[in-house]
Amino acid sequence: MSMLDYKELLKANIHVIDDFATDDELSSIIEVCSKFDNWDNTWLEHIDGERYTERPDCQERAVVSSRALSIVSATVGRRLSFLYEPYLRKYPPGSYLRMHADAEGYYGEVPEPLRNYDPQNPMCEVLNECSSILYLNDDYEGGELYFEALDVLIRPKANQLVFFPSGSEFRHEVRPVLKG
């Protein structure tokens, strides 16, 4: 198998579904977000693995998240569960995410695969298997999702679900939000 074929096989694991939520679900989620002022985009986790940052929430977010989990599970061929309950985020202009894979840990400054992962030990670090993003809006510039090794660029569209494996083959970045 040539390298080109291998990359094409990997690219087939990046899934994009347009018009994922219903109009009513999307409107309700956006309305809740528009009333929330205290957006904190830190990634702090506590010793118990929980994140305590206040975030907006609503019933529709839970319904849409559950549907996404069912579709991702069916696509990968086994039942998955959430590592963290999905939550809403807002990225202001200038924000971005550097190149990373969601199944990597940070031990100091350099990301690396979770070095303590052991599938036989339920108390070890948890391995993310799949990552997903639901874009609520697209009234901004920038913020593209880019998979460097695969040369795949996804320009966010409102109501678009994107999901992909979390391993190192799917290292990605979110390019800076320019305005909006």
N, C-alpha and C positions, 0 to 999 in steps of 0.2 A: 504494500500500500504506500503510495507516495505521500509526502507531507501535505500536498494540496488536498488529497482525498481525506486525510485525517482532519484538517482544519474544516473542511466542508461538513464532515460528520459532527464535529463539535458545534459548529454554527447551527445545525439542525436542532440542538438542544436549547436554543434561545427562542422562547415563544413570545409572541405578541398577539394580544387579543384586543381589537378595537371595540368600542361601545360595550364595555363589560358590565357596568352597573346600569340599572334602569334610570331614566331621567329623574324620577322622584327620589330614588336613593342618592343619586349624585347631588341633586339640589339640597336635600336635607343635610348631607355631610358638609357641603360648601357653606350652607347657612350657619351651622355650628362653628365652623372655622372662622367665618367672618366676624363672629361675636367674641372671639378669643383673642386676647391681647398679649398674653404672657408666653410667647413662643420661646422655649429654651431648647436649643438643638445640641446640648451636650450629650455625650455618650457615657455618662458616669454609671457604673454599676457598683452595687454594694456587695459586701462579703457574702450575702445570701443569694446573690445573682439577680436580685430585683432592681428595677429602675423606678425611682420614686418621683421623677420629674412630673409635674402636673401637665396633663395634655387634654385637649378637647376630646370628647367622645360622644357617641350617640348610638342608638339601636341599629341604625342603618349601616354604620361602620362594621358592627359585629356580623350582620347578615351578609354583607358584601365580602368580608374576610372569610367567613365560613364557606361561601360559594367558591372563592378563589382556592381555598385549601382543598376542596373536593375536586376541582378541575386539575390542580397541580398533582394531587395524589393519583388521579386517574391517568394522567399523562405519564407519570414515572412508573406506574404499575404497582404501587403499594401505598398503603395508608400512611400518611405523614401526620405530624402534629406540629403545633407552633412551639418554637423555642421560647419566644416572647409573644405575648398577645400583640397583634399588629396595632400600630398606633399612627396618628396623624402627625405630619411634620410640615413645617413651612421654612423654606430657604430664602433668606433675604439676598438682595444683590451683593455680589462678591463672595458668596459662600460656594463651596465645592467639596468634593470628597476625593482624596488622592487615590492613586492606583492601589487596589487591594482585592483580595478575595474574601468573601464573607465567612469562609471556613478557616481563616487565618487568625492567629492570636498575635498580640503584640507583647513581646518580652523585651522591654526596653524600647529602642527606637526602630527596630527592624521587624516587619511582619514576617511570620513564618507559619507553616501549618501547625495546627494544635499539637504540640509535642507530647502532651500527656493523654491524648485520646486513646481509649481502650474500649472497644465495643463490648467486652466481657465485664466491664466494671461500670455499674450504673452510677457511681459517685464521681466518675472522672469528668474532665472537660467534655462539653457537649459538642458534637460535630454538626454544623449546619449542613444540611443536604441540598436544600433548595432555597433560593432567594426570590422574592417577588416585590413588585412595585406597582401600585395603582396611581396613575397620574390623575389628579382631580381637575386640573385646569392647564391651560397652555397660554395664558395671557402674560408671558414673560419671554425674555430672550436668554439664550444660553441654557445651561442645565442638561446638556445632552449626556446620555449614558454611552460610554465608549469602552469596548473590549479591545484593548490594544493588540494582543497576540492574534486575535481573529480578524482584526480590522473591521469591526462591526460598530456602526454609529447609529444610535436610536434617538431620534428627535422626539421628545415627549409630545403626546397629543392628549387632550382632555379625554378622560374616561378610557384610558388605554392601560391594560394590564400587561406587564412584562414579567416573565419568570424564567429562571435559568439555574443550573447547578451551582453550588456555592464553592466548589473546589478551585484549586490554583489554575486550572486550565481556563477558568472564567474570571480571571483578574479583570477588574473594571474600575473606571473612575466616573465621577459626575463632574463634568466640566463646569467652570464658574457660571453662576447666574449673573448675567450682565445687567439686566434691568427688569423691573416688573414685580 
